[in-house]
Amino acid sequence: MKICKLPKLNEKRKRIAVITQGHNPVILAYNNEITEFTVDLLPRELVIDTNGAGDAFVGGFLSQFVQEKNLSTCVRCGIWAARQVIQRSGCTFDGKPTFNDDLN
């Protein structure tokens, strides 16, 4: 919550703070609330390269945020994108993304 309360130039919108922790839950702090999102553990043999997982998370999150999806969808897409990238060598992606947020 301390991160959300830091000064910002545009005070018209509230700050969103997202903290990733590898395979531990993602923490979302927004509007005086903290929400944790479970990260399903990937079998060790499927983890190829964790470089770029954070960048992939941000890309997935922002891809939904710019479409004005709710923050829960943004976080779930970030988790999905990071999960895809860590199963490949290098920060790469093959084919068309298949993220589908059926929870909304």
Rosetta constraint file for C-alpha pairs under 8 A:
AtomPair CA 1 CA 5 HARMONIC 6.52 0.50
AtomPair CA 1 CA 29 HARMONIC 6.18 0.50
AtomPair CA 1 CA 30 HARMONIC 7.85 0.50
AtomPair CA 1 CA 32 HARMONIC 6.84 0.50
AtomPair CA 1 CA 33 HARMONIC 7.90 0.50
AtomPair CA 1 CA 34 HARMONIC 7.65 0.50
AtomPair CA 2 CA 6 HARMONIC 6.61 0.50
AtomPair CA 3 CA 17 HARMONIC 6.60 0.50
AtomPair CA 4 CA 14 HARMONIC 7.54 0.50
AtomPair CA 4 CA 15 HARMONIC 5.16 0.50
AtomPair CA 4 CA 16 HARMONIC 6.37 0.50
AtomPair CA 4 CA 17 HARMONIC 6.16 0.50
AtomPair CA 4 CA 29 HARMONIC 6.99 0.50
AtomPair CA 4 CA 30 HARMONIC 6.95 0.50
AtomPair CA 5 CA 15 HARMONIC 7.55 0.50
AtomPair CA 14 CA 30 HARMONIC 7.31 0.50
AtomPair CA 14 CA 31 HARMONIC 6.76 0.50
AtomPair CA 15 CA 30 HARMONIC 6.64 0.50
AtomPair CA 15 CA 31 HARMONIC 7.91 0.50
AtomPair CA 16 CA 28 HARMONIC 7.39 0.50
AtomPair CA 16 CA 29 HARMONIC 6.08 0.50
AtomPair CA 16 CA 30 HARMONIC 5.08 0.50
AtomPair CA 16 CA 31 HARMONIC 7.96 0.50
AtomPair CA 17 CA 28 HARMONIC 5.85 0.50
AtomPair CA 17 CA 29 HARMONIC 5.06 0.50
AtomPair CA 17 CA 30 HARMONIC 6.56 0.50
AtomPair CA 18 CA 26 HARMONIC 7.10 0.50
AtomPair CA 18 CA 27 HARMONIC 5.67 0.50
AtomPair CA 18 CA 28 HARMONIC 4.64 0.50
AtomPair CA 18 CA 29 HARMONIC 6.39 0.50
AtomPair CA 19 CA 26 HARMONIC 5.74 0.50
AtomPair CA 19 CA 27 HARMONIC 5.05 0.50
AtomPair CA 19 CA 28 HARMONIC 6.57 0.50
AtomPair CA 20 CA 24 HARMONIC 7.66 0.50
AtomPair CA 20 CA 25 HARMONIC 7.10 0.50
AtomPair CA 20 CA 26 HARMONIC 4.69 0.50
AtomPair CA 20 CA 27 HARMONIC 6.53 0.50
AtomPair CA 20 CA 54 HARMONIC 7.67 0.50
AtomPair CA 21 CA 25 HARMONIC 6.45 0.50
AtomPair CA 21 CA 26 HARMONIC 6.22 0.50
AtomPair CA 23 CA 39 HARMONIC 5.68 0.50
AtomPair CA 23 CA 40 HARMONIC 7.21 0.50
AtomPair CA 23 CA 41 HARMONIC 6.15 0.50
AtomPair CA 24 CA 38 HARMONIC 7.07 0.50
AtomPair CA 24 CA 39 HARMONIC 6.16 0.50
AtomPair CA 25 CA 36 HARMONIC 5.80 0.50
AtomPair CA 25 CA 37 HARMONIC 5.17 0.50
AtomPair CA 25 CA 38 HARMONIC 4.64 0.50
AtomPair CA 25 CA 39 HARMONIC 5.50 0.50
AtomPair CA 26 CA 36 HARMONIC 5.57 0.50
AtomPair CA 26 CA 37 HARMONIC 5.04 0.50
AtomPair CA 26 CA 38 HARMONIC 6.67 0.50
AtomPair CA 26 CA 39 HARMONIC 7.16 0.50
AtomPair CA 26 CA 75 HARMONIC 7.84 0.50
AtomPair CA 27 CA 34 HARMONIC 6.81 0.50
AtomPair CA 27 CA 35 HARMONIC 5.84 0.50
AtomPair CA 27 CA 36 HARMONIC 4.68 0.50
AtomPair CA 27 CA 37 HARMONIC 6.51 0.50
AtomPair CA 28 CA 34 HARMONIC 5.60 0.50
AtomPair CA 28 CA 35 HARMONIC 5.12 0.50
AtomPair CA 28 CA 36 HARMONIC 6.29 0.50
AtomPair CA 28 CA 37 HARMONIC 7.92 0.50
AtomPair CA 29 CA 33 HARMONIC 5.68 0.50
AtomPair CA 29 CA 34 HARMONIC 4.48 0.50
AtomPair CA 29 CA 35 HARMONIC 6.49 0.50
AtomPair CA 30 CA 34 HARMONIC 6.59 0.50
AtomPair CA 37 CA 75 HARMONIC 7.71 0.50
AtomPair CA 37 CA 76 HARMONIC 7.76 0.50
AtomPair CA 39 CA 79 HARMONIC 6.99 0.50
AtomPair CA 42 CA 46 HARMONIC 6.59 0.50
AtomPair CA 42 CA 47 HARMONIC 6.97 0.50
AtomPair CA 42 CA 83 HARMONIC 7.91 0.50
AtomPair CA 43 CA 47 HARMONIC 7.03 0.50
AtomPair CA 46 CA 87 HARMONIC 5.64 0.50
AtomPair CA 47 CA 86 HARMONIC 5.65 0.50
AtomPair CA 47 CA 87 HARMONIC 5.10 0.50
AtomPair CA 47 CA 88 HARMONIC 7.79 0.50
AtomPair CA 48 CA 86 HARMONIC 5.80 0.50
AtomPair CA 48 CA 87 HARMONIC 5.04 0.50
AtomPair CA 48 CA 88 HARMONIC 5.60 0.50
AtomPair CA 48 CA 89 HARMONIC 5.97 0.50
AtomPair CA 49 CA 85 HARMONIC 7.75 0.50
AtomPair CA 49 CA 86 HARMONIC 5.01 0.50
AtomPair CA 49 CA 87 HARMONIC 6.58 0.50
AtomPair CA 49 CA 88 HARMONIC 6.20 0.50
AtomPair CA 49 CA 89 HARMONIC 5.36 0.50
AtomPair CA 49 CA 90 HARMONIC 6.44 0.50
AtomPair CA 50 CA 85 HARMONIC 7.51 0.50
AtomPair CA 50 CA 86 HARMONIC 4.83 0.50
AtomPair CA 51 CA 86 HARMONIC 7.28 0.50
AtomPair CA 51 CA 90 HARMONIC 6.61 0.50
AtomPair CA 51 CA 91 HARMONIC 6.65 0.50
AtomPair CA 52 CA 56 HARMONIC 6.02 0.50
AtomPair CA 52 CA 82 HARMONIC 7.76 0.50
AtomPair CA 52 CA 85 HARMONIC 7.13 0.50
AtomPair CA 52 CA 86 HARMONIC 7.67 0.50
AtomPair CA 52 CA 90 HARMONIC 7.26 0.50
AtomPair CA 52 CA 91 HARMONIC 5.18 0.50
AtomPair CA 53 CA 57 HARMONIC 6.12 0.50
AtomPair CA 53 CA 81 HARMONIC 7.85 0.50
AtomPair CA 53 CA 82 HARMONIC 4.60 0.50
AtomPair CA 53 CA 83 HARMONIC 7.40 0.50
AtomPair CA 53 CA 85 HARMONIC 6.16 0.50
AtomPair CA 53 CA 86 HARMONIC 6.17 0.50
AtomPair CA 53 CA 91 HARMONIC 7.58 0.50
AtomPair CA 54 CA 58 HARMONIC 6.31 0.50
AtomPair CA 54 CA 82 HARMONIC 6.67 0.50
AtomPair CA 55 CA 59 HARMONIC 6.18 0.50
AtomPair CA 55 CA 82 HARMONIC 7.77 0.50
AtomPair CA 56 CA 60 HARMONIC 6.13 0.50
AtomPair CA 56 CA 78 HARMONIC 6.82 0.50
AtomPair CA 56 CA 81 HARMONIC 5.43 0.50
AtomPair CA 56 CA 82 HARMONIC 4.95 0.50
AtomPair CA 56 CA 85 HARMONIC 6.82 0.50
AtomPair CA 56 CA 91 HARMONIC 7.80 0.50
AtomPair CA 57 CA 61 HARMONIC 6.04 0.50
AtomPair CA 57 CA 75 HARMONIC 8.00 0.50
AtomPair CA 57 CA 77 HARMONIC 7.53 0.50
AtomPair CA 57 CA 78 HARMONIC 3.90 0.50
AtomPair CA 57 CA 79 HARMONIC 5.81 0.50
AtomPair CA 57 CA 80 HARMONIC 7.61 0.50
AtomPair CA 57 CA 81 HARMONIC 5.64 0.50
AtomPair CA 57 CA 82 HARMONIC 4.93 0.50
AtomPair CA 58 CA 62 HARMONIC 5.97 0.50
AtomPair CA 58 CA 78 HARMONIC 6.06 0.50
AtomPair CA 59 CA 63 HARMONIC 5.97 0.50
AtomPair CA 59 CA 78 HARMONIC 6.78 0.50
AtomPair CA 59 CA 81 HARMONIC 7.55 0.50
AtomPair CA 60 CA 64 HARMONIC 6.74 0.50
AtomPair CA 60 CA 74 HARMONIC 6.96 0.50
AtomPair CA 60 CA 75 HARMONIC 7.82 0.50
AtomPair CA 60 CA 77 HARMONIC 5.04 0.50
AtomPair CA 60 CA 78 HARMONIC 4.12 0.50
AtomPair CA 60 CA 79 HARMONIC 7.53 0.50
AtomPair CA 60 CA 80 HARMONIC 7.41 0.50
AtomPair CA 60 CA 81 HARMONIC 5.47 0.50
AtomPair CA 60 CA 82 HARMONIC 7.88 0.50
AtomPair CA 61 CA 65 HARMONIC 6.20 0.50
AtomPair CA 61 CA 73 HARMONIC 7.96 0.50
AtomPair CA 61 CA 74 HARMONIC 4.35 0.50
AtomPair CA 61 CA 75 HARMONIC 5.54 0.50
AtomPair CA 61 CA 76 HARMONIC 7.61 0.50
AtomPair CA 61 CA 77 HARMONIC 5.73 0.50
AtomPair CA 61 CA 78 HARMONIC 4.47 0.50
AtomPair CA 62 CA 66 HARMONIC 5.97 0.50
AtomPair CA 62 CA 74 HARMONIC 6.85 0.50
AtomPair CA 63 CA 67 HARMONIC 6.82 0.50
AtomPair CA 63 CA 74 HARMONIC 7.58 0.50
AtomPair CA 64 CA 68 HARMONIC 6.50 0.50
AtomPair CA 64 CA 69 HARMONIC 5.45 0.50
AtomPair CA 64 CA 73 HARMONIC 7.00 0.50
AtomPair CA 64 CA 74 HARMONIC 5.14 0.50
AtomPair CA 64 CA 77 HARMONIC 7.27 0.50
AtomPair CA 65 CA 69 HARMONIC 5.54 0.50
AtomPair CA 65 CA 70 HARMONIC 7.30 0.50
AtomPair CA 65 CA 71 HARMONIC 7.21 0.50
AtomPair CA 65 CA 74 HARMONIC 5.89 0.50
AtomPair CA 69 CA 73 HARMONIC 6.29 0.50
AtomPair CA 69 CA 74 HARMONIC 6.65 0.50
AtomPair CA 70 CA 74 HARMONIC 6.46 0.50
AtomPair CA 71 CA 75 HARMONIC 6.19 0.50
AtomPair CA 72 CA 76 HARMONIC 6.21 0.50
AtomPair CA 73 CA 77 HARMONIC 6.07 0.50
AtomPair CA 73 CA 101 HARMONIC 6.68 0.50
AtomPair CA 73 CA 104 HARMONIC 8.00 0.50
AtomPair CA 74 CA 78 HARMONIC 6.23 0.50
AtomPair CA 75 CA 79 HARMONIC 6.24 0.50
AtomPair CA 76 CA 80 HARMONIC 6.15 0.50
AtomPair CA 76 CA 101 HARMONIC 7.92 0.50
AtomPair CA 77 CA 81 HARMONIC 6.09 0.50
AtomPair CA 77 CA 99 HARMONIC 6.65 0.50
AtomPair CA 77 CA 101 HARMONIC 7.81 0.50
AtomPair CA 78 CA 82 HARMONIC 6.21 0.50
AtomPair CA 79 CA 83 HARMONIC 6.09 0.50
AtomPair CA 80 CA 84 HARMONIC 6.32 0.50
AtomPair CA 80 CA 99 HARMONIC 6.97 0.50
AtomPair CA 81 CA 85 HARMONIC 6.37 0.50
AtomPair CA 82 CA 86 HARMONIC 6.28 0.50
AtomPair CA 83 CA 87 HARMONIC 6.82 0.50
AtomPair CA 84 CA 88 HARMONIC 7.42 0.50
AtomPair CA 84 CA 93 HARMONIC 7.54 0.50
AtomPair CA 85 CA 89 HARMONIC 7.96 0.50
AtomPair CA 85 CA 90 HARMONIC 7.70 0.50
AtomPair CA 85 CA 91 HARMONIC 5.91 0.50
AtomPair CA 85 CA 92 HARMONIC 6.31 0.50
AtomPair CA 85 CA 93 HARMONIC 6.59 0.50
AtomPair CA 86 CA 91 HARMONIC 7.79 0.50
AtomPair CA 88 CA 92 HARMONIC 6.77 0.50
AtomPair CA 88 CA 93 HARMONIC 7.75 0.50
